[in-house]
Amino acid sequence: MLAAIGMEAFAERARRELIATGGTARTRSPETRDQLTPQEEQIARLARDGLTNPEIGAQLFLSARTVEWHLAKIFTKLGIGSRRELQVALVQREQDARSV
């Protein structure tokens, strides 16, 4: 779509990033509803590491408001209410994934 509207540089960047991540669109189902998306995981790790919403946004080319929106979704999915709880929730999530 980006190439079609004359934004070849952005299209090339998006193509490179998709190739680099090896990511694909995940299947949406009731079983995957509480799983974090790759972007949510990245935002959660950065927030856990103490970065502010503007700092996270600057790294990921997002607005601070978009980061805030993602964090609200992350907190809901992880069943937590604040950044302070991220460390424990992410460690627990990794342990659960290993035991499956």
N, C-alpha and C positions, 0 to 999 in steps of 0.2 A: 504494500500500500504506500509506503514512504517513497519508493522509487517512482510509483505511478504519479505522485503529486510533485515530483521534481526534487525530492530531498534525498538524493543518492548517498550523501555522506552519512546521514542518519540511518538509512537502510543498510548500508555496509556495516556500520557499527552494531546495529541490532543483529545482523547476521553473524558477525564475529562473536558477539556475546552469547548468542544461542549455541553456537558451535562449542564455545569454551565451556559452557556449563554442562553440555550434554543433556540438558533438560528437555523434557517433553511436557505437554499439557497433561495434568493428572486427571484421572477419571473421577468425576464427581458422583458420590453415592452417599447414603447414610453412614456407611462405615468410614468414609474418608472426611466426613464433615469436621471432625475435631483435629485433623492433621494440619500442621503448619505448612504453608507453601514455602518454596525455597526463599522467596523474598522475605516472608515473615520470619523464617529462621535467621536470616542474616540480620534483620532489624533487631530481633530478640537478643542475638549475641552482642551486637553493638551497644544496645541499651544496657545489657548486663555488665558490659565492660565500662560503663559509666559515661558514655557519650550522651550529649543532649540531643533533643529532636533536631535542632538546626544542624548540629554536627553530623548526625546520621544522614539527614537529608542532603547535606553537601557531599558526602561520600557516595551516596547512591543516586544523586541527581533527582531528588524528590523534594517537595516542599516540607517544611516542618509540620504543617497541618496534615499532609498525607502520612507522614511517619506517625503522628498522633493517632490517626484513624487505624493504621495497621496495628499499633500497640494495643488499642482497645480490642481489636479482634484477637490478638495474641493472648491477652489476659483472659478473655472469655474462653478460648480454646484450651488454655492451660489451667483454668480454674483458679486464677490468682487475681489479686487486686492492685498490685503495685510492682514497680521495678525491683524493689528490695527482694521480692519473692522469685525473681527470674532465675537466679543462680540455682536454687534448689529445684525449681520446676524443670529447668533444662537438663540438669544432671539426672533427675528421676526419669525424664523422657528418654534420655539416651540409654539408661539402664533397662528400661522397659523394652526398647527397640532391640537391644542385644539379647534379651531373654526370649524373644519370639522366634 
